[in-house]
Amino acid sequence: MNVLCIGDIVGRVGRDMLFKYLDDLKYSHELDLIIANGENASHGRGMTSSVYSEMKRAGVDIFTMGNHTWGAKEIISLMNDECDIIRPLNFSADAPGRGSAVITAKNGVKVGIINIMGQVNTMPCDSPFAAVKKEAERIAQITPVIFVDFHAEATSEKVAMGYFLDGTVSVVFGTHTHIQTADERILPGGTGYITDLGMTGASESVLGMDKDIIVKRFSTGMPQKFELAQGVGQLCGCIFTVDEATGKTTAVKRIWIK
């Protein structure tokens, strides 16, 4: 089966890229499932109900989140109503929502998706290693096909997670840093891996924000009000081909459409 994983969708430009390219990708790569990180989809922070509905119409099957999960206050009721939005599993036990889901892909195969967040230079959270190991073992009783979105800052922590889960899940992909890495590969145990999928949003930007504002902030050291960048967009992600019987990844294709 073929699964497209899309990196952090940022604002209107990112959402427009979904409508422009997802149909072509579905048919050209015979996609069975589309997973996307939606934590920046609404004005660069959070996800509203209307934006959720819009991206579902574009073709996304399930959304992962991250440190901006609570950026739109309606996300709590949205997660309670919808089973296709998950937030980091290792948030506080008192946090609303769920950290994993098992859904049925278009080819009828059950797919587990787990969302976790790193501890290095991010918001406080429990150990992602302990949380994901336990959850992966639980989901493996249902299906061998398991995808993990590791929303983390440090590349070292992401690479370590890949090796930690190698052979026990199908795919580990990183999100959060918005810069696509060129290290897509299959780890020795058969787990597909990439350190960061990259960003789906305005390509002439600094992580999706207006580049002039961010340059001014860095060059002057003075606070600036962030604004979303406009203009030409990009769509970043990876297509992982997974053996449905074993859960092992057999091929990885990095996607960068500009």
C-alpha positions in Angstrom: 0.0 0.0 0.0 1.1 3.6 -0.6 0.7 6.3 2.0 1.4 10.0 1.5 2.6 11.8 4.7 2.4 15.6 4.3 4.6 18.0 6.4 3.2 20.9 8.5 0.5 22.7 6.5 0.8 26.5 7.1 -2.1 28.8 6.4 -4.0 29.5 3.2 -1.1 29.0 0.8 -0.5 25.5 2.3 -4.2 24.6 2.1 -4.4 25.8 -1.5 -1.5 23.4 -2.4 -3.6 20.5 -1.1 -6.4 21.4 -3.5 -4.0 21.9 -6.4 -2.0 18.7 -6.1 -3.6 16.0 -4.0 -5.8 14.6 -6.7 -2.9 14.2 -9.1 -0.8 12.6 -6.4 -3.6 10.2 -5.5 -3.9 8.9 -9.1 -0.3 9.0 -10.1 1.0 7.2 -7.0 -2.2 5.1 -6.3 -2.4 6.4 -2.8 -4.4 4.4 -0.2 -4.1 7.0 2.6 -3.1 10.6 3.2 -1.8 11.7 6.6 -1.0 15.4 7.2 0.2 17.5 10.1 -2.4 20.3 10.6 -1.2 22.2 13.7 -0.3 25.3 11.7 -3.2 25.1 9.2 -5.3 28.0 10.5 -3.4 31.3 10.2 -0.2 29.6 11.1 -1.4 28.4 14.6 -3.9 25.7 15.3 -6.8 24.3 13.3 -10.4 25.6 13.2 -13.5 23.6 12.3 -13.8 25.4 8.9 -10.2 24.7 8.0 -10.5 21.1 9.1 -13.5 20.6 6.8 -11.7 22.4 3.9 -8.7 20.1 4.2 -10.9 17.0 4.4 -12.5 18.1 1.1 -9.1 18.4 -0.4 -8.4 14.8 0.4 -6.6 14.4 3.7 -7.7 11.3 5.7 -6.3 12.0 9.1 -4.5 14.9 10.9 -1.6 14.9 13.4 -0.8 17.9 15.6 2.0 19.3 17.8 3.0 22.1 20.1 0.4 24.4 18.5 -2.5 22.0 19.0 -4.4 24.4 21.2 -3.9 27.4 18.9 -7.6 27.5 18.0 -9.9 27.1 21.0 -12.5 25.1 19.1 -10.0 22.3 18.5 -11.1 20.6 21.8 -14.7 20.2 20.7 -13.5 19.3 17.2 -11.3 16.5 18.5 -14.2 15.2 20.6 -16.4 15.1 17.6 -14.0 13.7 15.0 -11.9 10.6 15.2 -9.4 11.6 12.5 -7.6 14.3 14.5 -4.9 13.2 17.0 -2.6 15.2 19.2 0.7 14.2 20.8 0.2 11.0 22.9 2.7 12.2 25.5 0.8 15.3 26.5 -0.5 15.4 30.0 -3.0 12.7 30.9 -5.5 15.5 31.6 -5.2 16.9 28.0 -8.3 16.6 25.8 -8.2 14.4 22.7 -6.4 11.2 21.8 -2.8 10.5 20.8 -3.4 7.7 18.3 -6.0 6.2 16.0 -6.6 3.2 13.9 -8.4 3.9 10.6 -9.2 1.9 7.5 -7.4 2.9 4.3 -9.0 3.0 0.9 -7.7 -0.5 0.2 -9.4 -1.9 3.3 -6.2 -2.2 5.4 -6.3 -1.0 9.0 -3.6 1.6 9.7 -2.5 2.8 13.1 -1.2 6.3 13.5 0.5 7.6 16.6 1.4 11.2 17.3 4.2 12.0 19.7 6.2 15.2 20.6 9.9 15.6 21.5 11.2 16.9 24.8 14.2 18.9 23.5 13.4 22.7 23.2 9.6 22.2 23.0 6.8 22.5 25.5 6.8 20.3 28.6 5.6 16.7 27.9 6.2 13.2 29.1 8.8 10.9 27.6 7.9 10.1 24.0 9.9 6.9 24.1 8.0 5.3 26.9 4.6 6.5 25.5 5.1 5.4 22.0 6.5 2.0 22.9 3.5 1.0 24.9 1.0 2.4 22.3 2.8 0.7 19.4 2.6 -2.6 21.2 -1.1 -2.1 21.8 -1.9 -1.2 18.1 0.3 -4.1 16.8 -2.4 -6.4 18.2 -4.8 -4.8 15.7 -2.6 -4.2 12.7 1.1 -4.5 11.7 0.9 -1.2 9.7 1.8 1.7 12.1 2.9 5.2 11.3 4.4 7.6 13.8 4.6 11.4 13.5 7.4 12.6 15.8 6.9 16.3 16.2 10.2 17.4 17.5 12.9 20.1 17.3 16.2 18.2 17.7 17.3 16.1 14.8 19.3 13.9 17.2 16.1 13.1 19.1 14.3 12.2 15.9 17.1 10.0 14.6 17.2 8.2 18.0 13.5 7.6 17.8 13.8 6.1 14.4 16.3 3.5 15.6 14.3 3.0 18.8 11.2 2.0 16.8 13.0 0.3 14.0 11.4 -3.0 13.2 8.4 -2.4 15.5 6.5 0.2 13.4 6.2 0.7 9.7 7.2 4.4 9.4 8.6 7.2 11.6 8.5 10.6 10.1 9.4 13.9 11.7 7.5 17.2 11.6 7.8 20.6 13.3 11.0 22.2 11.9 9.4 23.0 8.5 12.6 22.2 6.6 12.6 19.0 4.5 15.5 16.7 5.2 17.2 14.6 2.5 17.7 11.5 4.6 14.7 9.4 3.6 15.5 5.7 3.9 14.6 2.3 5.2 16.2 1.5 8.5 17.8 -2.0 9.0 14.7 -3.4 10.7 12.4 -2.4 7.9 11.0 0.9 9.2 10.7 3.8 6.8 12.2 7.0 8.1 12.7 10.7 7.4 13.9 13.3 9.9 11.5 16.0 8.7 8.9 16.0 6.0 9.2 19.7 5.5 6.5 22.4 5.2 3.5 22.8 3.0 3.0 26.6 2.6 4.6 29.7 1.1 8.0 28.7 -0.3 9.4 32.3 -0.3 9.2 32.6 3.5 10.9 31.8 6.8 9.0 28.7 8.0 5.8 30.0 6.4 6.1 33.5 7.9 6.7 36.7 6.0 10.5 36.7 5.4 11.0 40.5 5.7 9.4 40.5 9.2 11.5 37.6 10.4 14.7 39.0 8.9 14.0 42.3 10.7 13.5 40.4 14.0 16.8 38.6 13.7 18.8 41.6 12.4 17.5 44.1 14.9 16.8 41.9 17.9 13.4 43.7 18.3 10.1 42.0 18.7 7.9 41.8 15.5 4.4 40.8 14.8 4.5 37.6 12.7 2.4 37.5 9.6 1.9 34.6 7.1 3.8 34.8 3.9 1.9 34.8 0.6 2.9 33.9 -3.0 4.2 30.7 -4.6 3.5 27.6 -2.5 5.2 24.3 -1.9 4.0 20.9 -0.9 6.5 18.7 1.1 6.1 15.1 2.2 7.0 11.5 1.6 5.2 8.5 0.0 5.9 5.3 1.9 5.2 1.9 0.3 4.4 -0.6 3.0 3.9 -4.4 2.9 0.4 -4.9 4.3 1.2 -8.3 5.7 4.4 -7.6 7.5 4.1 -3.8 8.1 7.6 -3.3 6.7 8.4 -0.4 4.4 9.6 -1.4 0.9 10.1 2.0 -0.7 10.3 5.7 0.2 9.8 8.6 -2.2 10.4 12.1 -1.0 7.9 14.7 -2.4 8.7 18.4 -2.9 6.4 20.3 -5.3 7.0 24.0 -5.8 
